[in-house]
Amino acid sequence: MFTKKVVVKNETGLHARPASQFVQIASKYKSDITLKVNDKIVNPKSIISLLSVGITYNSEVTVSAEGEDAKQAVDALVKFIENLKE
């Protein structure tokens, strides 16, 4: 299991367009990936799940993955959130 925390610094949060890009990145990995936001755990490979938690400005997101490419998956998703622009 590999886990990292990141805070969303994009003022508009993870709305539809970036959420779609996030799902595309997550779906490239074989590992089981989870996202924890506000005590809710969702599957980041599902756009519906991702949008349902309402990831907004200053949300703390915990990205976890388990599997053969877990570290790469977590690193890529955290980097995406850190570099998120409107």
C-alpha positions in Angstrom: 0.0 0.0 0.0 1.3 3.4 -1.0 -0.4 6.6 0.3 0.1 10.4 0.0 -1.9 13.4 1.1 -2.3 16.5 -1.0 -4.3 19.8 -0.6 -6.2 21.1 -3.5 -5.0 24.7 -4.3 -7.0 25.3 -7.4 -9.7 27.8 -6.5 -12.4 25.9 -8.5 -11.5 22.5 -7.1 -11.8 19.3 -9.0 -14.8 20.1 -11.2 -16.0 18.2 -14.3 -13.1 18.8 -16.8 -10.2 18.2 -14.5 -12.1 15.3 -12.8 -12.4 13.7 -16.2 -8.6 14.1 -16.8 -8.0 12.7 -13.3 -10.1 9.6 -14.1 -8.2 9.0 -17.3 -4.9 9.1 -15.4 -6.2 6.8 -12.7 -7.5 4.3 -15.3 -4.1 3.8 -16.8 -2.9 2.0 -13.7 -3.6 -1.6 -12.8 -3.4 -1.0 -9.0 -6.5 -0.6 -6.9 -6.7 3.1 -6.1 -8.8 5.0 -3.6 -9.3 8.6 -2.8 -10.3 9.8 0.7 -11.9 13.2 1.0 -13.8 14.4 4.0 -14.0 10.9 5.5 -15.5 9.5 2.2 -13.6 6.9 0.2 -14.2 6.8 -3.5 -12.9 5.1 -6.6 -11.0 7.6 -8.7 -11.5 5.5 -11.8 -15.2 6.5 -11.7 -16.2 10.0 -12.7 -19.5 9.7 -10.8 -17.7 8.7 -7.6 -15.2 11.4 -8.0 -17.7 14.2 -8.6 -19.9 12.9 -5.8 -17.5 13.9 -3.0 -17.2 17.5 -4.1 -13.4 18.1 -4.0 -13.1 21.9 -3.5 -10.5 24.5 -2.8 -8.4 23.5 0.3 -9.8 20.0 0.4 -7.3 17.5 1.8 -7.2 14.4 -0.4 -5.5 11.2 0.5 -4.5 9.1 -2.5 -3.8 5.4 -1.8 -3.0 2.5 -4.1 -2.2 -1.1 -3.8 -0.7 -3.2 -6.5 2.2 -3.6 -8.9 2.2 0.1 -10.0 0.9 1.7 -6.8 3.7 4.2 -6.3 3.6 5.4 -9.9 -0.2 5.8 -9.7 -0.1 7.8 -6.4 2.7 10.0 -7.6 1.0 10.7 -10.9 -2.4 11.6 -9.3 -0.8 13.7 -6.5 1.3 15.6 -9.2 -1.9 16.2 -11.2 -3.7 17.7 -8.2 -0.6 19.8 -7.3 -0.4 21.2 -10.8 -4.1 21.7 -11.3 -5.0 25.0 -13.0 -8.5 26.4 -13.6 
